[in-house]
Amino acid sequence: MSITNGNGTPNHHSAQTRRIPTPGKATVLALGKAFPSQLVPQDCLVEGYIRDTKCVDSSIKEKLERLYTVMSKEILDKYPELATEGTPTIKQRLEIANPAVVEMALEASLACIKEWGRPAQDITHIVYVSSSEIRLPGGDLYLASQLGLRTDVSRVMLYFLGCYGGVTGLRVAKDIAENNPGSRVLLTTSETTILGFRPPNKDRPYDLN
């Protein structure tokens, strides 16, 4: 999460800003981050995943690592079909992922704006990157609304770019900032692996890598 400056003049809120704009160049003025609210420790993750997916292969336990996750026992209780191999579940997954990615984007954006030290209404552009949601209007509109950005804020939505989405977002934000003097660009990337959650299978060892 970052806010990029497109102005060649110094920032008047220098006392609250950790970074000073570079005349004529895009400058990262603040950063923010967020994680899913549920942190799964190593010991709980292994047993929970094996139990919830009804896996009987104990060797798979050794391949799991500690991670932050959107998935929870409550979600699997509501959507038990997610733990069943071959079940059509795209609708259910999107019901979970769509609000989850915007929630994380909102938390990170608020942290970023707080570090920046300026009102959210000063943001002129928003670049929203995600490969974890599918809907129109997209998360860029939901995020802009929840942040209270101006109704005329310019929005760019970058969907399904995969692992290089964040770098692409930085390039787009840089181009916007340097070609629109005085602009303030909020870049947000938010992802969850809920779309790929499925029971373990020896034929797909890459699932656990």
ZAMARGU-4260 file (C-alpha; in steps of 0.2 Angstrom, whole numbers, plus 5000, padded with zeros to 4 digits):
<rodrens>
0) 5000/5000/5000 | 5008/5017/4995 | 5004/5035/4991 | 5013/5042/4977 | 5016/5061/4975
5) 5016/5069/4957 | 5020/5086/4963 | 5037/5094/4961 | 5035/5105/4976 | 5039/5101/4994
10) 5026/5093/5005 | 5018/5106/5017 | 5015/5092/5030 | 5034/5088/5031 | 5032/5086/5050
15) 5021/5072/5048 | 5028/5064/5033 | 5044/5053/5033 | 5048/5055/5015 | 5051/5071/5005
20) 5045/5072/4987 | 5058/5072/4973 | 5055/5087/4960 | 5049/5080/4944 | 5048/5062/4950
25) 5035/5050/4958 | 5039/5048/4976 | 5032/5035/4989 | 5026/5046/5003 | 5019/5033/5014
30) 5017/5014/5016 | 5003/5003/5025 | 5000/4984/5027 | 4987/4973/5033 | 4984/4954/5036
35) 4969/4943/5038 | 4963/4945/5056 | 4966/4926/5060 | 4984/4921/5063 | 4986/4902/5062
40) 5001/4895/5072 | 5010/4880/5065 | 5003/4868/5078 | 4985/4873/5075 | 4986/4875/5056
45) 4992/4857/5052 | 4979/4848/5063 | 4965/4860/5058 | 4968/4858/5039 | 4970/4839/5040
50) 4954/4838/5051 | 4944/4850/5040 | 4948/4842/5024 | 4947/4824/5031 | 4965/4820/5025
55) 4972/4804/5031 | 4989/4806/5023 | 5000/4811/5038 | 5015/4814/5027 | 5007/4830/5021
60) 5008/4838/5038 | 5026/4840/5036 | 5024/4852/5021 | 5013/4865/5029 | 5020/4881/5036
65) 5014/4895/5047 | 5003/4908/5038 | 4990/4921/5039 | 4974/4915/5032 | 4956/4921/5028
70) 4950/4903/5030 | 4943/4898/5047 | 4933/4883/5055 | 4918/4894/5055 | 4919/4897/5036
75) 4921/4878/5033 | 4906/4875/5044 | 4896/4887/5033 | 4903/4880/5017 | 4908/4862/5020
80) 4908/4859/5001 | 4925/4868/5000 | 4933/4853/5008 | 4926/4841/4995 | 4936/4837/4980
85) 4928/4842/4964 | 4913/4851/4970 | 4908/4867/4961 | 4912/4881/4973 | 4916/4897/4964
90) 4901/4906/4970 | 4905/4902/4988 | 4923/4906/4986 | 4919/4923/4979 | 4906/4927/4993
95) 4921/4924/5005 | 4935/4932/4995 | 4927/4948/4988 | 4924/4957/5005 | 4940/4949/5013
100) 4951/4958/5000 | 4943/4974/5002 | 4944/4973/5021 | 4962/4970/5021 | 4965/4984/5008
105) 4955/4996/5019 | 4965/4992/5034 | 4981/4994/5025 | 4975/5010/5016 | 4970/5018/5033
110) 4988/5014/5040 | 4996/5022/5025 | 4985/5037/5025 | 4989/5039/5044 | 5008/5038/5041
115) 5006/5051/5026 | 4998/5063/5038 | 4985/5071/5025 | 4966/5069/5023 | 4960/5055/5013
120) 4951/5068/5002 | 4968/5074/4996 | 4970/5058/4986 | 4967/5061/4967 | 4969/5043/4960
125) 4968/5026/4966 | 4976/5010/4958 | 4968/4994/4965 | 4977/4977/4961 | 4969/4960/4965
130) 4968/4943/4958 | 4957/4936/4972 | 4940/4944/4968 | 4928/4944/4953 | 4914/4957/4953
135) 4909/4973/4944 | 4909/4986/4950 | 4926/4980/4958 | 4934/4982/4974 | 4942/4999/4969
140) 4924/5007/4970 | 4921/4999/4987 | 4937/5004/4994 | 4936/5022/4988 | 4918/5023/4996
145) 4924/5016/5013 | 4939/5027/5013 | 4928/5042/5010 | 4937/5048/4995 | 4931/5061/4984
150) 4917/5056/4971 | 4928/5062/4957 | 4943/5052/4962 | 4951/5043/4947 | 4951/5024/4948
155) 4961/5011/4939 | 4957/4993/4943 | 4970/4979/4938 | 4963/4962/4940 | 4971/4944/4938
160) 4989/4950/4935 | 4995/4936/4947 | 5012/4938/4955 | 5017/4953/4945 | 5002/4963/4949
165) 5010/4973/4963 | 5025/4979/4952 | 5013/4983/4938 | 5003/4993/4950 | 5018/5003/4955
170) 5022/5006/4937 | 5005/5013/4933 | 5005/5023/4949 | 5022/5031/4944 | 5016/5035/4927
175) 5000/5044/4934 | 5010/5054/4947 | 5023/5060/4935 | 5011/5064/4921 | 4998/5073/4933
180) 5007/5087/4943 | 5000/5089/4960 | 4992/5071/4960 | 4991/5060/4975 | 4990/5042/4970
185) 4985/5028/4982 | 4991/5011/4977 | 4983/4995/4985 | 4986/4977/4982 | 4976/4964/4991
190) 4976/4945/4989 | 4969/4929/4998 | 4972/4911/4993 | 4954/4906/4997 | 4951/4904/4978
195) 4964/4889/4978 | 4959/4881/4994 | 4955/4863/4992 | 4959/4846/5000 | 4977/4839/4999
200) 4980/4827/4985 | 4996/4817/4981 | 4994/4821/4963 | 4996/4840/4967 | 5011/4841/4978
205) 5013/4859/4972 | 4997/4864/4982 | 5007/4864/4998 | 5023/4872/4991
</rodrens>
